[in-house]
């Protein structure tokens, strides 16, 4: 039986790997051509602490409240994983009985839920300054016995120095964490009260890891804008700080010019499967993409790619040389010809085929009927939006809460 034996030791890598595993359940978000490192670089810089599989903002509080409650009960390190799991799965039914249950994690899986909310939100809790314990969830569980012992020696006082272990006794959660409702956890919805929304808004604005980001800027502005597909479509974009506008322009250029590559990838697979409806669909979508790119050709040709890569590597220094080479080769092809002709250009098709083969080796689908058996007709064909859609939902929860009555 295989296992990710290193996941316990690297919270950042563990989170990313689990997110990748979950993304395989969402056909439209797969990264078939290996551009995820660039996408995530900008997403992390725009919306720190978020994840594509988050659903509602109140889970940031539900997870923290659940663990605080178990800590007050002095649940031991050995028992904490099982007790925490039971507490989280118990919330599923409580949420399902509430007046706001959309986005209820585990609604169908219930006690068989594989990825608990605490796992989904663990990293974000730290980034937003709600979790003060520095470490992976499993490390937190193991630390509790020692934490209880330290608190007992010091009469329950925190933020003092423990002379025996020469370290600082500190709480695991932000000292100003808003209190849960009296009925929690027996009664629980996903709607934020005004006090809870104010707390999350404050945490985002004051967190050092969120400072200067698009997330903090949007929270500070507190503007309802209706649903837009991409963050660069916001009506007040011109009012944003210059640095954010620059990053958004680069992110938009990358999203738009690169979108044709996964469309062509899916078209090639549809042709090899002799799927007429799919061929027609992807040719139409490719033509629409080509029209979009043509309409912005003057901007894209003036695009300062060196600056783009500088910004991308600021968020992720580990963007690989093959990813850099493939991206630049694709852009050269798009900007050097009529984009509408690229879907039938053999050299461009070879570029797509070679990129997939370098990434997946024998698991590559192009030219491999056995591997195509797992293709469901759409892999990674959505245009990159850098976690805007999930962030838009989280922001909407906060904004609605700020206008709510706590009565």
HUURTA-V821850 format. One record per backbone hydrogen bond with DSSP energy under -0.5 kcal/mol. CO is the residue of the C=O (numbers start at 1). NH is the residue of the N-H. If there is no record, write none. Layout:
CO&NH + CO&NH
//
This chain:
3&5 + 4&7 + 6&9 + 6&10 + 10&14 + 11&15 + 12&16 + 13&17 + 14&18 + 15&19 + 16&20 + 17&21 + 18&22 + 19&23 + 20&24 + 21&24 + 22&25 + 23&26 + 25&27 + 26&29 + 27&30 + 27&380 + 28&382 + 30&32 + 31&34 + 35&38 + 35&39 + 36&40 + 37&41 + 38&42 + 39&43 + 40&44 + 41&45 + 42&46 + 43&47 + 46&215 + 47&50 + 51&54 + 56&59 + 57&60 + 58&61 + 58&62 + 59&63 + 60&64 + 61&65 + 62&66 + 63&67 + 64&68 + 65&69 + 66&70 + 67&71 + 68&72 + 69&73 + 70&75 + 71&74 + 76&80 + 77&81 + 79&83 + 80&84 + 81&85 + 82&86 + 83&87 + 84&88 + 85&89 + 86&90 + 87&91 + 88&92 + 89&92 + 89&93 + 90&94 + 91&95 + 92&96 + 93&97 + 94&188 + 95&98 + 100&190 + 101&104 + 103&105 + 104&107 + 106&110 + 109&112 + 110&113 + 114&116 + 116&119 + 116&120 + 117&121 + 118&122 + 121&125 + 122&126 + 123&126 + 123&127 + 124&128 + 125&130 + 125&131 + 126&129 + 130&132 + 130&174 + 133&135 + 136&140 + 137&141 + 138&142 + 139&143 + 140&144 + 141&144 + 143&147 + 144&148 + 145&149 + 146&150 + 147&151 + 148&152 + 149&153 + 150&154 + 151&156 + 152&155 + 154&157 + 160&169 + 161&163 + 162&166 + 162&167 + 167&162 + 168&170 + 169&159 + 169&160 + 172&132 + 172&133 + 174&177 + 181&184 + 183&186 + 183&187 + 193&197 + 194&198 + 195&199 + 196&200 + 197&201 + 198&202 + 199&203 + 200&204 + 201&205 + 202&206 + 203&207 + 207&210 + 207&211 + 210&213 + 210&216 + 213&217 + 214&218 + 215&219 + 216&220 + 217&221 + 218&222 + 218&223 + 230&233 + 231&234 + 234&237 + 236&239 + 237&240 + 241&245 + 242&246 + 243&247 + 244&248 + 245&249 + 246&250 + 247&251 + 248&252 + 249&253 + 250&254 + 251&255 + 252&256 + 253&257 + 254&258 + 255&259 + 258&261 + 258&262 + 259&263 + 260&264 + 261&265 + 262&266 + 263&267 + 264&268 + 265&269 + 266&270 + 267&271 + 268&272 + 269&273 + 270&275 + 271&274 + 274&276 + 275&279 + 276&280 + 277&281 + 278&282 + 279&283 + 280&284 + 281&285 + 282&286 + 283&287 + 284&288 + 285&289 + 286&290 + 287&291 + 288&292 + 289&293 + 290&294 + 291&295 + 292&296 + 293&296 + 294&297 + 296&300 + 297&301 + 298&302 + 300&303 + 303&305 + 304&308 + 305&309 + 306&310 + 307&311 + 308&312 + 309&313 + 310&314 + 311&315 + 312&315 + 312&316 + 316&319 + 320&324 + 321&325 + 322&326 + 323&327 + 324&328 + 325&329 + 326&330 + 327&331 + 328&332 + 329&333 + 330&334 + 331&335 + 332&336 + 334&337 + 337&339 + 338&341 + 339&342 + 341&344 + 342&345 + 344&346 + 345&349 + 346&350 + 347&351 + 348&352 + 349&353 + 350&354 + 351&355 + 352&356 + 353&357 + 354&358 + 355&359 + 356&360 + 357&361 + 360&363 + 361&364 + 365&368 + 368&372 + 369&373 + 370&373 + 371&374 + 372&375 + 385&388 + 387&391 + 388&392 + 389&393 + 390&394 + 391&395 + 392&396 + 393&397 + 394&398 + 395&399 + 396&400 + 397&401 + 398&402 + 399&403 + 400&403 + 401&404
//
